[in-house]
Amino acid sequence: MQTIKKFIFPAFFLTFLFVTFFVQATEREPDLTVNIPMRDGIELPTDIYLPKEKPANCPAILVRTPSGKRAYYQAYAPLSNAGYVVFIQDGRNFIDKEGKTFPWLSDGWGPLQDGYDTVEWISKSSYSNGKVGTMGFSAMGMTQLLMAPSKPPSLKAQYIGFAASNMYHHAMYMGGALKKNQVEGWLGSYAKDSTVIGKALAEGEEGIFWRCLNCTAQAHNVSVPALHYGGWYDVFSQGTLDAFVELQERGDHGARGKQVLVMGPWTHNWPRDVSLGDFKIPENGVRPPININAKNWFDYHLKEQVNALNKMSPVIYYVMGPLDGSSSKGNEWKTAKHWPVPSQPKDFYFANNDALLEQPATQNHLSYRYNPEDPVPTVGGRNLFLDAGPKDQRMIERRSDVLVFTSQPLKDDIEVTGRLQAVVYVETNKKDTDVAIRLTDVYPDGKSILIVDGIRSLSTVEGFVPGKPVEVEVDLWSTSQLFVKGHRIRVSVSSSNYPQFEKNLNNGGDRRAAAEVAENIVYFGKGTPSRIVLPVAK
């Protein structure tokens, strides 16, 4: 891996990034609107923005959105000024006035393939020269990931931001716990009829419903290059990483080895919002250090123009550090040829006296009572509608239902880059409960700043029996963070993180029954080595 020492931001780059990403005040009507027919006869309204100098026979850029074609047009229509004909299309759910159409089900590789049909219609139209690229972030990124395995012959490149590549694991659930706030707010805006969401949640992970929304499993059917950008505090951060890895390593010819990954110190609202939890994004982290704007990407792949992308590294990522302005070797961009970067797992073990040690100590345990009627609140993290980012956790760490384990001040810097997990030995007296983990960076002044969090329902753990200890692995997803000398590492354990995740009622999933108070025990030390496992970069 290589540190990027210099940051060059050409004026045109900054200008185009602004035009591409930020919502503009300038109003513009589409040059025309057409209804593009799908294979089952449904027609999807599509706005077209034409280049002024050459309004026909141009490379095309397609944006497909469940939010309505006028929702983000100001971010995408300006690409027509760069010699592209821009198509922005309503998804089926948007044209369903009753709101009973679940988004994305017709966007993939199944019987209905709205993405494929649209790309091929565009390629044969007089507006296009036959080459089509797609772009969009969040829900519009997901429509791209779903389209790619259907292999439209005219699709040549994609530009994907902040997207879930496995809808079940990246957007709906984590460790068996429903992402309550996100699901209710996000899908509620796309499928207005609440029964649609209810039916989706009733489907099992292994059923055909969710398998049709798992793009990572279809990587071998994808044959186009893509640029994937995401943020460490984005709600779909692991989805961005997984999409890149699967396509880069297991994609078909045309995709394998031709993906680009950019991970910055961003929330889902970047670049419109440069706040980062309790802080601001460091100045050098607001923009990627290399010119990766959409125009350059499509100029390279649709117009075959050689530019900066010709020699760029496939992985560009930001190593976060202290965000309070203190000097450190963190808060810098690095490059790599592969993801994840080489690392060595390092364990920090829970211990007596609320300690976090590098070796397991004497076996012991601590207990706490979890009451679903008084859950531990969400404070920052990877959120969509809630406050996101690195926020101080001291308020919740003082609660009696939160166990806290803290290391001694670090003697040396530790760079943690990759996927993290916690391994916790837990016992509960109820039919189910959750294990919620938070990892924080403790500053010298006492601030306990959230880095990653995760959750796991005991009902998803093989061998779980009420009243007996069980080993629980909690996936914390990925990050890149420098814990600097003099700071401390802290892990907190509780049974809730609400409303980011639905609160576990402890009664085995019966939502008609009353919530039950759980008596939970965390074991640690030799024999039951509860710990956090950190990927320390080599």
GURO-141209 format. One record per residue (C-alpha): residue in one letter; x, y, z. Coordinates in nm, 2 decimals. Layout:
GURO-141209
[node "A"; [X; Y; Z]],
...
end
This chain:
GURO-141209
[node "M"; [0.00; 0.00; 0.00]],
[node "Q"; [0.12; 0.35; -0.07]],
[node "T"; [0.06; 0.68; 0.11]],
[node "I"; [-0.05; 0.97; -0.12]],
[node "K"; [0.18; 1.25; -0.02]],
[node "K"; [0.05; 1.53; -0.25]],
[node "F"; [-0.30; 1.65; -0.32]],
[node "I"; [-0.36; 1.82; -0.66]],
[node "F"; [-0.71; 1.96; -0.72]],
[node "P"; [-0.73; 2.12; -1.06]],
[node "A"; [-0.99; 2.39; -1.08]],
[node "F"; [-1.19; 2.20; -1.34]],
[node "F"; [-1.19; 1.89; -1.11]],
[node "L"; [-1.34; 2.09; -0.82]],
[node "T"; [-1.59; 2.26; -1.05]],
[node "F"; [-1.71; 1.94; -1.20]],
[node "L"; [-1.73; 1.76; -0.87]],
[node "F"; [-1.95; 2.05; -0.75]],
[node "V"; [-2.17; 2.02; -1.05]],
[node "T"; [-2.19; 1.64; -1.04]],
[node "F"; [-2.25; 1.59; -0.67]],
[node "F"; [-2.42; 1.89; -0.52]],
[node "V"; [-2.78; 1.99; -0.57]],
[node "Q"; [-2.79; 2.31; -0.77]],
[node "A"; [-3.03; 2.60; -0.76]],
[node "T"; [-3.03; 2.62; -1.14]],
[node "E"; [-3.36; 2.49; -1.28]],
[node "R"; [-3.36; 2.30; -1.60]],
[node "E"; [-3.64; 2.13; -1.78]],
[node "P"; [-3.57; 1.81; -1.97]],
[node "D"; [-3.54; 1.85; -2.35]],
[node "L"; [-3.80; 1.58; -2.38]],
[node "T"; [-3.97; 1.30; -2.19]],
[node "V"; [-4.03; 0.95; -2.34]],
[node "N"; [-4.20; 0.64; -2.21]],
[node "I"; [-3.96; 0.35; -2.26]],
[node "P"; [-4.14; 0.01; -2.29]],
[node "M"; [-4.04; -0.29; -2.07]],
[node "R"; [-4.07; -0.65; -2.18]],
[node "D"; [-4.41; -0.69; -2.00]],
[node "G"; [-4.56; -0.38; -2.16]],
[node "I"; [-4.51; -0.14; -1.87]],
[node "E"; [-4.37; 0.19; -1.99]],
[node "L"; [-4.13; 0.39; -1.76]],
[node "P"; [-4.13; 0.77; -1.80]],
[node "T"; [-3.78; 0.89; -1.88]],
[node "D"; [-3.65; 1.25; -1.90]],
[node "I"; [-3.38; 1.32; -2.16]],
[node "Y"; [-3.12; 1.60; -2.14]],
[node "L"; [-2.94; 1.66; -2.47]],
[node "P"; [-2.60; 1.81; -2.53]],
[node "K"; [-2.65; 2.15; -2.70]],
[node "E"; [-2.37; 2.13; -2.95]],
[node "K"; [-2.45; 1.77; -3.06]],
[node "P"; [-2.79; 1.66; -2.96]],
[node "A"; [-2.78; 1.32; -3.13]],
[node "N"; [-2.55; 1.01; -3.17]],
[node "C"; [-2.37; 1.07; -2.84]],
[node "P"; [-2.26; 0.83; -2.56]],
[node "A"; [-2.54; 0.80; -2.31]],
[node "I"; [-2.56; 0.81; -1.93]],
[node "L"; [-2.85; 0.65; -1.75]],
[node "V"; [-2.98; 0.72; -1.40]],
[node "R"; [-3.26; 0.49; -1.28]],
[node "T"; [-3.43; 0.60; -0.96]],
[node "P"; [-3.71; 0.49; -0.73]],
[node "S"; [-3.73; 0.85; -0.60]],
[node "G"; [-3.87; 1.01; -0.91]],
[node "K"; [-3.68; 1.14; -1.21]],
[node "R"; [-3.69; 1.50; -1.09]],
[node "A"; [-3.55; 1.43; -0.74]],
[node "Y"; [-3.18; 1.44; -0.83]],
[node "Y"; [-3.18; 1.58; -1.19]],
[node "Q"; [-2.97; 1.88; -1.09]],
[node "A"; [-2.68; 1.65; -1.00]],
[node "Y"; [-2.69; 1.45; -1.32]],
[node "A"; [-2.83; 1.67; -1.60]],
[node "P"; [-2.52; 1.89; -1.62]],
[node "L"; [-2.33; 1.59; -1.77]],
[node "S"; [-2.51; 1.68; -2.09]],
[node "N"; [-2.28; 1.98; -2.11]],
[node "A"; [-1.99; 1.74; -2.14]],
[node "G"; [-2.12; 1.58; -2.45]],
[node "Y"; [-2.34; 1.31; -2.31]],
[node "V"; [-2.71; 1.25; -2.35]],
[node "V"; [-2.85; 1.20; -2.00]],
[node "F"; [-3.15; 0.98; -1.93]],
[node "I"; [-3.32; 0.99; -1.59]],
[node "Q"; [-3.59; 0.73; -1.54]],
[node "D"; [-3.87; 0.66; -1.29]],
[node "G"; [-3.86; 0.32; -1.13]],
[node "R"; [-4.18; 0.10; -1.12]],
[node "N"; [-4.25; 0.18; -0.75]],
[node "F"; [-4.26; 0.55; -0.83]],
[node "I"; [-4.52; 0.52; -1.10]],
[node "D"; [-4.73; 0.30; -0.87]],
[node "K"; [-4.96; 0.56; -0.71]],
[node "E"; [-5.09; 0.31; -0.45]],
[node "G"; [-4.74; 0.23; -0.33]],
[node "K"; [-4.77; -0.15; -0.34]],
[node "T"; [-4.47; -0.21; -0.56]],
[node "F"; [-4.15; -0.30; -0.37]],
[node "P"; [-3.86; -0.12; -0.53]],
[node "W"; [-3.58; -0.31; -0.72]],
[node "L"; [-3.77; -0.64; -0.78]],
[node "S"; [-3.78; -0.58; -1.16]],
[node "D"; [-3.44; -0.42; -1.18]],
[node "G"; [-3.22; -0.73; -1.17]],
[node "W"; [-3.16; -1.05; -1.36]],
[node "G"; [-3.50; -1.22; -1.31]],
[node "P"; [-3.80; -1.25; -1.54]],
[node "L"; [-3.84; -0.87; -1.55]],
[node "Q"; [-3.52; -0.67; -1.64]],
[node "D"; [-3.60; -0.31; -1.65]],
[node "G"; [-3.24; -0.20; -1.65]],
[node "Y"; [-3.15; -0.43; -1.94]],
[node "D"; [-3.45; -0.32; -2.14]],
[node "T"; [-3.38; 0.05; -2.08]],
[node "V"; [-3.01; 0.03; -2.17]],
[node "E"; [-3.08; -0.16; -2.50]],
[node "W"; [-3.37; 0.08; -2.59]],
[node "I"; [-3.13; 0.38; -2.54]],
[node "S"; [-2.85; 0.21; -2.74]],
[node "K"; [-3.09; 0.18; -3.04]],
[node "S"; [-3.23; 0.53; -3.02]],
[node "S"; [-3.12; 0.81; -3.24]],
[node "Y"; [-2.99; 1.00; -2.94]],
[node "S"; [-2.72; 0.75; -2.86]],
[node "N"; [-2.41; 0.61; -3.04]],
[node "G"; [-2.48; 0.27; -2.88]],
[node "K"; [-2.26; 0.31; -2.57]],
[node "V"; [-2.43; 0.35; -2.24]],
[node "G"; [-2.29; 0.42; -1.89]],
[node "T"; [-2.49; 0.42; -1.56]],
[node "M"; [-2.45; 0.63; -1.25]],
[node "G"; [-2.61; 0.72; -0.92]],
[node "F"; [-2.57; 0.68; -0.55]],
[node "S"; [-2.77; 0.50; -0.27]],
[node "A"; [-3.09; 0.36; -0.42]],
[node "M"; [-2.97; 0.46; -0.77]],
[node "G"; [-2.64; 0.27; -0.70]],
[node "M"; [-2.84; -0.04; -0.62]],
[node "T"; [-3.03; -0.03; -0.94]],
[node "Q"; [-2.69; -0.04; -1.12]],
[node "L"; [-2.56; -0.33; -0.91]],
[node "L"; [-2.89; -0.52; -0.99]],
[node "M"; [-2.87; -0.44; -1.36]],
[node "A"; [-2.51; -0.55; -1.42]],
[node "P"; [-2.57; -0.93; -1.39]],
[node "S"; [-2.83; -0.91; -1.67]],
[node "K"; [-2.55; -0.82; -1.90]],
[node "P"; [-2.70; -0.56; -2.14]],
[node "P"; [-2.46; -0.57; -2.44]],
[node "S"; [-2.45; -0.19; -2.47]],
[node "L"; [-2.36; -0.13; -2.10]],
[node "K"; [-2.00; -0.02; -2.10]],
[node "A"; [-1.93; 0.13; -1.75]],
[node "Q"; [-2.09; 0.21; -1.41]],
[node "Y"; [-2.03; 0.48; -1.15]],
[node "I"; [-2.17; 0.36; -0.82]],
[node "G"; [-2.19; 0.54; -0.49]],
[node "F"; [-2.29; 0.44; -0.13]],
[node "A"; [-2.48; 0.13; -0.24]],
[node "A"; [-2.59; -0.20; -0.07]],
[node "S"; [-2.48; -0.50; -0.28]],
[node "N"; [-2.67; -0.75; -0.06]],
[node "M"; [-3.00; -0.60; 0.04]],
[node "Y"; [-3.07; -0.83; 0.32]],
[node "H"; [-2.73; -0.80; 0.50]],
[node "H"; [-2.64; -0.44; 0.40]],
[node "A"; [-2.97; -0.26; 0.41]],
[node "M"; [-3.22; -0.46; 0.62]],
[node "Y"; [-3.06; -0.66; 0.89]],
[node "M"; [-2.73; -0.69; 1.08]],
[node "G"; [-2.66; -1.00; 1.29]],
[node "G"; [-3.03; -1.08; 1.28]],
[node "A"; [-3.14; -0.74; 1.41]],
[node "L"; [-3.36; -0.53; 1.20]],
[node "K"; [-3.22; -0.19; 1.10]],
[node "K"; [-3.54; -0.03; 1.23]],
[node "N"; [-3.49; 0.34; 1.16]],
[node "Q"; [-3.34; 0.29; 0.82]],
[node "V"; [-3.60; 0.04; 0.70]],
[node "E"; [-3.90; 0.23; 0.82]],
[node "G"; [-3.78; 0.56; 0.69]],
[node "W"; [-3.60; 0.45; 0.37]],
[node "L"; [-3.83; 0.19; 0.23]],
[node "G"; [-4.13; 0.37; 0.37]],
[node "S"; [-4.05; 0.65; 0.13]],
[node "Y"; [-4.03; 0.41; -0.17]],
[node "A"; [-4.31; 0.17; -0.09]],
[node "K"; [-4.58; 0.39; 0.06]],
[node "D"; [-4.80; 0.09; 0.15]],
[node "S"; [-4.67; -0.04; 0.48]],
[node "T"; [-4.79; -0.39; 0.40]],
[node "V"; [-4.53; -0.41; 0.13]],
[node "I"; [-4.25; -0.37; 0.39]],
[node "G"; [-4.43; -0.62; 0.62]],
[node "K"; [-4.43; -0.88; 0.34]],
[node "A"; [-4.07; -0.82; 0.27]],
[node "L"; [-3.97; -0.86; 0.63]],
[node "A"; [-4.16; -1.19; 0.65]],
[node "E"; [-3.94; -1.34; 0.38]],
[node "G"; [-3.65; -1.56; 0.50]],
[node "E"; [-3.29; -1.48; 0.41]],
[node "E"; [-3.25; -1.79; 0.20]],
[node "G"; [-3.58; -1.74; 0.01]],
[node "I"; [-3.60; -1.63; -0.35]],
[node "F"; [-3.71; -1.28; -0.25]],
[node "W"; [-3.38; -1.18; -0.09]],
[node "R"; [-3.17; -1.40; -0.33]],
[node "C"; [-3.30; -1.18; -0.61]],
[node "L"; [-3.16; -0.88; -0.43]],
[node "N"; [-2.81; -1.03; -0.35]],
[node "C"; [-2.58; -0.88; -0.62]],
[node "T"; [-2.26; -1.02; -0.47]],
[node "A"; [-2.37; -1.37; -0.54]],
[node "Q"; [-2.41; -1.27; -0.91]],
[node "A"; [-2.06; -1.12; -0.95]],
[node "H"; [-1.95; -1.39; -1.20]],
[node "N"; [-2.22; -1.27; -1.44]],
[node "V"; [-2.10; -0.91; -1.45]],
[node "S"; [-1.88; -0.79; -1.73]],
[node "V"; [-1.84; -0.41; -1.70]],
[node "P"; [-1.59; -0.19; -1.52]],
[node "A"; [-1.72; 0.02; -1.23]],
[node "L"; [-1.60; 0.28; -0.99]],
[node "H"; [-1.74; 0.23; -0.64]],
[node "Y"; [-1.72; 0.51; -0.38]],
[node "G"; [-1.83; 0.49; -0.02]],
[node "G"; [-1.76; 0.62; 0.33]],
[node "W"; [-1.65; 0.47; 0.66]],
[node "Y"; [-1.95; 0.61; 0.83]],
[node "D"; [-2.19; 0.53; 0.54]],
[node "V"; [-2.48; 0.30; 0.63]],
[node "F"; [-2.39; 0.09; 0.33]],
[node "S"; [-2.01; 0.09; 0.37]],
[node "Q"; [-1.97; -0.28; 0.38]],
[node "G"; [-2.19; -0.31; 0.07]],
[node "T"; [-1.95; -0.09; -0.12]],
[node "L"; [-1.65; -0.29; -0.01]],
[node "D"; [-1.82; -0.63; -0.08]],
[node "A"; [-1.93; -0.52; -0.43]],
[node "F"; [-1.58; -0.41; -0.52]],
[node "V"; [-1.41; -0.73; -0.39]],
[node "E"; [-1.66; -0.97; -0.55]],
[node "L"; [-1.65; -0.80; -0.89]],
[node "Q"; [-1.27; -0.73; -0.89]],
[node "E"; [-1.19; -1.09; -0.80]],
[node "R"; [-1.48; -1.30; -0.93]],
[node "G"; [-1.64; -1.09; -1.20]],
[node "D"; [-1.66; -1.21; -1.56]],
[node "H"; [-1.43; -1.09; -1.83]],
[node "G"; [-1.46; -0.71; -1.86]],
[node "A"; [-1.53; -0.67; -1.49]],
[node "R"; [-1.26; -0.87; -1.31]],
[node "G"; [-0.96; -0.66; -1.24]],
[node "K"; [-1.13; -0.35; -1.38]],
[node "Q"; [-1.30; -0.21; -1.07]],
[node "V"; [-1.20; 0.09; -0.87]],
[node "L"; [-1.27; 0.15; -0.50]],
[node "V"; [-1.26; 0.49; -0.32]],
[node "M"; [-1.34; 0.49; 0.06]],
[node "G"; [-1.34; 0.83; 0.23]],
[node "P"; [-1.41; 0.97; 0.58]],
[node "W"; [-1.77; 1.03; 0.49]],
[node "T"; [-2.13; 0.97; 0.59]],
[node "H"; [-2.41; 0.89; 0.35]],
[node "N"; [-2.47; 1.26; 0.31]],
[node "W"; [-2.13; 1.34; 0.16]],
[node "P"; [-2.05; 1.57; -0.02]],
[node "R"; [-2.36; 1.78; 0.04]],
[node "D"; [-2.28; 1.77; 0.41]],
[node "V"; [-1.91; 1.77; 0.53]],
[node "S"; [-1.99; 1.73; 0.90]],
[node "L"; [-1.86; 1.41; 1.05]],
[node "G"; [-2.03; 1.33; 1.38]],
[node "D"; [-1.90; 1.57; 1.65]],
[node "F"; [-1.64; 1.70; 1.40]],
[node "K"; [-1.59; 1.82; 1.05]],
[node "I"; [-1.43; 1.61; 0.78]],
[node "P"; [-1.06; 1.70; 0.78]],
[node "E"; [-0.98; 1.94; 0.50]],
[node "N"; [-0.77; 1.68; 0.30]],
[node "G"; [-1.05; 1.43; 0.34]],
[node "V"; [-1.33; 1.63; 0.19]],
[node "R"; [-1.23; 1.53; -0.17]],
[node "P"; [-1.05; 1.22; -0.30]],
[node "P"; [-0.69; 1.31; -0.38]],
[node "I"; [-0.71; 1.18; -0.74]],
[node "N"; [-0.94; 1.30; -1.02]],
[node "I"; [-1.21; 1.04; -1.01]],
[node "N"; [-1.51; 1.25; -1.11]],
[node "A"; [-1.79; 1.10; -1.32]],
[node "K"; [-1.69; 1.29; -1.63]],
[node "N"; [-1.34; 1.15; -1.63]],
[node "W"; [-1.47; 0.80; -1.57]],
[node "F"; [-1.71; 0.81; -1.86]],
[node "D"; [-1.47; 1.00; -2.09]],
[node "Y"; [-1.23; 0.71; -2.04]],
[node "H"; [-1.48; 0.43; -2.09]],
[node "L"; [-1.73; 0.57; -2.33]],
[node "K"; [-1.52; 0.81; -2.53]],
[node "E"; [-1.19; 0.62; -2.50]],
[node "Q"; [-1.00; 0.93; -2.39]],
[node "V"; [-0.68; 0.86; -2.20]],
[node "N"; [-0.68; 1.06; -1.87]],
[node "A"; [-0.57; 1.03; -1.51]],
[node "L"; [-0.78; 0.71; -1.46]],
[node "N"; [-0.54; 0.52; -1.70]],
[node "K"; [-0.28; 0.48; -1.42]],
[node "M"; [-0.48; 0.51; -1.10]],
[node "S"; [-0.46; 0.26; -0.83]],
[node "P"; [-0.76; 0.02; -0.79]],
[node "V"; [-0.79; 0.11; -0.42]],
[node "I"; [-0.79; 0.45; -0.27]],
[node "Y"; [-0.88; 0.48; 0.09]],
[node "Y"; [-0.85; 0.73; 0.38]],
[node "V"; [-0.70; 0.63; 0.71]],
[node "M"; [-0.88; 0.83; 0.98]],
[node "G"; [-0.70; 0.96; 1.29]],
[node "P"; [-0.78; 1.21; 1.57]],
[node "L"; [-1.04; 1.45; 1.44]],
[node "D"; [-0.98; 1.72; 1.70]],
[node "G"; [-0.70; 1.89; 1.50]],
[node "S"; [-0.42; 1.72; 1.70]],
[node "S"; [-0.11; 1.62; 1.51]],
[node "S"; [-0.08; 1.26; 1.40]],
[node "K"; [0.02; 1.03; 1.12]],
[node "G"; [-0.35; 0.96; 1.06]],
[node "N"; [-0.60; 1.15; 0.84]],
[node "E"; [-0.42; 1.06; 0.52]],
[node "W"; [-0.51; 0.90; 0.19]],
[node "K"; [-0.34; 0.57; 0.09]],
[node "T"; [-0.35; 0.35; -0.22]],
[node "A"; [-0.34; -0.03; -0.26]],
[node "K"; [-0.36; -0.29; -0.53]],
[node "H"; [-0.61; -0.51; -0.34]],
[node "W"; [-0.87; -0.50; -0.07]],
[node "P"; [-0.84; -0.58; 0.21]],
[node "V"; [-0.49; -0.46; 0.26]],
[node "P"; [-0.24; -0.69; 0.43]],
[node "S"; [-0.31; -0.70; 0.80]],
[node "Q"; [-0.24; -0.91; 1.11]],
[node "P"; [-0.52; -0.98; 1.36]],
[node "K"; [-0.46; -0.84; 1.71]],
[node "D"; [-0.67; -0.93; 2.01]],
[node "F"; [-0.76; -0.71; 2.30]],
[node "Y"; [-0.92; -0.91; 2.58]],
[node "F"; [-1.19; -0.81; 2.83]],
[node "A"; [-1.06; -0.82; 3.19]],
[node "N"; [-1.12; -0.73; 3.55]],
[node "N"; [-1.14; -0.37; 3.66]],
[node "D"; [-1.30; -0.27; 3.32]],
[node "A"; [-0.97; -0.33; 3.15]],
[node "L"; [-0.88; -0.42; 2.79]],
[node "L"; [-0.56; -0.63; 2.78]],
[node "E"; [-0.34; -0.78; 2.51]],
[node "Q"; [-0.35; -1.12; 2.69]],
[node "P"; [-0.64; -1.31; 2.85]],
[node "A"; [-0.64; -1.28; 3.23]],
[node "T"; [-0.82; -1.44; 3.52]],
[node "Q"; [-1.16; -1.58; 3.43]],
[node "N"; [-1.45; -1.37; 3.56]],
[node "H"; [-1.78; -1.23; 3.46]],
[node "L"; [-2.00; -0.92; 3.48]],
[node "S"; [-2.38; -0.90; 3.46]],
[node "Y"; [-2.63; -0.64; 3.36]],
[node "R"; [-3.00; -0.61; 3.32]],
[node "Y"; [-3.15; -0.53; 2.98]],
[node "N"; [-3.50; -0.37; 2.98]],
[node "P"; [-3.64; -0.33; 2.63]],
[node "E"; [-3.86; -0.05; 2.76]],
[node "D"; [-3.54; 0.15; 2.83]],
[node "P"; [-3.30; 0.07; 2.55]],
[node "V"; [-2.95; 0.21; 2.51]],
[node "P"; [-2.99; 0.49; 2.25]],
[node "T"; [-2.81; 0.52; 1.92]],
[node "V"; [-2.55; 0.79; 1.93]],
[node "G"; [-2.38; 0.83; 1.60]],
[node "G"; [-2.25; 0.55; 1.38]],
[node "R"; [-2.35; 0.43; 1.03]],
[node "N"; [-2.69; 0.59; 1.00]],
[node "L"; [-2.92; 0.71; 0.73]],
[node "F"; [-3.17; 0.94; 0.90]],
[node "L"; [-3.02; 0.95; 1.25]],
[node "D"; [-2.71; 1.16; 1.33]],
[node "A"; [-2.42; 0.98; 1.18]],
[node "G"; [-2.05; 0.96; 1.23]],
[node "P"; [-1.80; 0.96; 1.51]],
[node "K"; [-1.98; 1.09; 1.82]],
[node "D"; [-1.89; 1.09; 2.19]],
[node "Q"; [-2.03; 0.78; 2.37]],
[node "R"; [-1.97; 0.89; 2.73]],
[node "M"; [-2.33; 0.95; 2.79]],
[node "I"; [-2.43; 0.59; 2.72]],
[node "E"; [-2.12; 0.44; 2.88]],
[node "R"; [-2.23; 0.57; 3.22]],
[node "R"; [-2.55; 0.35; 3.21]],
[node "S"; [-2.58; 0.05; 3.43]],
[node "D"; [-2.68; -0.17; 3.13]],
[node "V"; [-2.35; -0.10; 2.95]],
[node "L"; [-2.03; -0.28; 3.03]],
[node "V"; [-1.71; -0.09; 2.94]],
[node "F"; [-1.35; -0.22; 2.89]],
[node "T"; [-1.07; 0.02; 2.82]],
[node "S"; [-0.70; -0.03; 2.74]],
[node "Q"; [-0.41; 0.16; 2.89]],
[node "P"; [-0.28; 0.45; 2.69]],
[node "L"; [-0.12; 0.32; 2.37]],
[node "K"; [0.26; 0.32; 2.36]],
[node "D"; [0.27; 0.33; 1.98]],
[node "D"; [0.03; 0.41; 1.70]],
[node "I"; [-0.19; 0.12; 1.58]],
[node "E"; [-0.34; 0.14; 1.23]],
[node "V"; [-0.66; -0.07; 1.21]],
[node "T"; [-0.76; -0.12; 0.85]],
[node "G"; [-1.00; -0.40; 0.74]],
[node "R"; [-1.29; -0.59; 0.89]],
[node "L"; [-1.33; -0.61; 1.26]],
[node "Q"; [-1.52; -0.84; 1.49]],
[node "A"; [-1.59; -0.90; 1.86]],
[node "V"; [-1.60; -1.24; 2.02]],
[node "V"; [-1.81; -1.24; 2.34]],
[node "Y"; [-1.92; -1.52; 2.57]],
[node "V"; [-2.27; -1.44; 2.68]],
[node "E"; [-2.54; -1.60; 2.89]],
[node "T"; [-2.90; -1.49; 2.91]],
[node "N"; [-3.20; -1.62; 3.11]],
[node "K"; [-3.44; -1.54; 2.82]],
[node "K"; [-3.53; -1.70; 2.49]],
[node "D"; [-3.33; -1.43; 2.30]],
[node "T"; [-3.14; -1.11; 2.35]],
[node "D"; [-2.89; -0.91; 2.16]],
[node "V"; [-2.52; -0.84; 2.20]],
[node "A"; [-2.45; -0.48; 2.09]],
[node "I"; [-2.08; -0.38; 2.06]],
[node "R"; [-1.93; -0.04; 2.02]],
[node "L"; [-1.56; 0.03; 1.96]],
[node "T"; [-1.43; 0.38; 2.05]],
[node "D"; [-1.12; 0.59; 2.04]],
[node "V"; [-1.06; 0.75; 2.38]],
[node "Y"; [-0.89; 1.08; 2.35]],
[node "P"; [-0.66; 1.21; 2.62]],
[node "D"; [-0.93; 1.45; 2.74]],
[node "G"; [-1.17; 1.16; 2.79]],
[node "K"; [-1.38; 1.19; 2.48]],
[node "S"; [-1.49; 0.84; 2.37]],
[node "I"; [-1.54; 0.87; 1.99]],
[node "L"; [-1.73; 0.59; 1.81]],
[node "I"; [-1.54; 0.41; 1.54]],
[node "V"; [-1.76; 0.11; 1.45]],
[node "D"; [-2.05; -0.07; 1.60]],
[node "G"; [-2.24; -0.39; 1.54]],
[node "I"; [-2.50; -0.62; 1.69]],
[node "R"; [-2.60; -0.99; 1.70]],
[node "S"; [-2.91; -1.17; 1.81]],
[node "L"; [-2.84; -1.48; 2.02]],
[node "S"; [-3.12; -1.66; 1.84]],
[node "T"; [-2.89; -1.66; 1.53]],
[node "V"; [-2.60; -1.82; 1.71]],
[node "E"; [-2.56; -2.20; 1.67]],
[node "G"; [-2.57; -2.38; 2.00]],
[node "F"; [-2.75; -2.10; 2.19]],
[node "V"; [-2.95; -2.22; 2.49]],
[node "P"; [-3.10; -1.99; 2.75]],
[node "G"; [-2.92; -2.02; 3.08]],
[node "K"; [-2.58; -2.13; 2.93]],
[node "P"; [-2.28; -1.93; 2.80]],
[node "V"; [-2.24; -1.92; 2.43]],
[node "E"; [-1.97; -1.78; 2.21]],
[node "V"; [-2.11; -1.49; 2.00]],
[node "E"; [-1.92; -1.34; 1.70]],
[node "V"; [-2.03; -0.99; 1.63]],
[node "D"; [-1.94; -0.85; 1.29]],
[node "L"; [-1.84; -0.48; 1.31]],
[node "W"; [-1.79; -0.43; 0.94]],
[node "S"; [-1.48; -0.25; 0.82]],
[node "T"; [-1.29; 0.08; 0.88]],
[node "S"; [-0.95; 0.24; 0.85]],
[node "Q"; [-0.85; 0.41; 1.17]],
[node "L"; [-0.52; 0.51; 1.33]],
[node "F"; [-0.53; 0.48; 1.71]],
[node "V"; [-0.25; 0.71; 1.81]],
[node "K"; [0.00; 0.69; 2.09]],
[node "G"; [-0.15; 0.82; 2.41]],
[node "H"; [-0.51; 0.74; 2.31]],
[node "R"; [-0.69; 0.44; 2.45]],
[node "I"; [-0.91; 0.17; 2.29]],
[node "R"; [-1.25; 0.10; 2.44]],
[node "V"; [-1.51; -0.16; 2.38]],
[node "S"; [-1.86; -0.14; 2.53]],
[node "V"; [-2.11; -0.42; 2.55]],
[node "S"; [-2.49; -0.38; 2.59]],
[node "S"; [-2.80; -0.54; 2.44]],
[node "S"; [-2.94; -0.25; 2.24]],
[node "N"; [-2.86; 0.03; 2.00]],
[node "Y"; [-3.20; 0.19; 1.94]],
[node "P"; [-3.35; 0.30; 1.71]],
[node "Q"; [-3.07; 0.22; 1.47]],
[node "F"; [-3.16; -0.14; 1.54]],
[node "E"; [-3.50; -0.28; 1.66]],
[node "K"; [-3.50; -0.36; 2.03]],
[node "N"; [-3.50; -0.72; 2.12]],
[node "L"; [-3.81; -0.81; 2.33]],
[node "N"; [-3.62; -1.11; 2.48]],
[node "N"; [-3.93; -1.33; 2.43]],
[node "G"; [-3.82; -1.52; 2.13]],
[node "G"; [-3.96; -1.29; 1.87]],
[node "D"; [-4.33; -1.29; 1.96]],
[node "R"; [-4.42; -0.93; 1.90]],
[node "R"; [-4.77; -0.99; 2.03]],
[node "A"; [-4.64; -1.08; 2.37]],
[node "A"; [-4.50; -0.84; 2.63]],
[node "A"; [-4.14; -0.75; 2.64]],
[node "E"; [-3.93; -0.93; 2.91]],
[node "V"; [-3.64; -0.80; 3.11]],
[node "A"; [-3.33; -1.01; 3.05]],
[node "E"; [-3.05; -1.08; 3.30]],
[node "N"; [-2.74; -1.10; 3.08]],
[node "I"; [-2.39; -1.22; 3.18]],
[node "V"; [-2.06; -1.15; 2.99]],
[node "Y"; [-1.78; -1.40; 3.07]],
[node "F"; [-1.41; -1.31; 3.01]],
[node "G"; [-1.06; -1.43; 3.08]],
[node "K"; [-0.90; -1.77; 3.03]],
[node "G"; [-1.15; -2.03; 2.91]],
[node "T"; [-1.40; -1.77; 2.79]],
[node "P"; [-1.17; -1.51; 2.62]],
[node "S"; [-1.41; -1.23; 2.52]],
[node "R"; [-1.23; -0.99; 2.30]],
[node "I"; [-1.22; -0.74; 2.01]],
[node "V"; [-1.02; -0.86; 1.71]],
[node "L"; [-0.85; -0.57; 1.52]],
[node "P"; [-0.70; -0.60; 1.17]],
[node "V"; [-0.37; -0.42; 1.23]],
[node "A"; [-0.22; -0.31; 0.89]],
[node "K"; [0.13; -0.44; 0.81]],
end
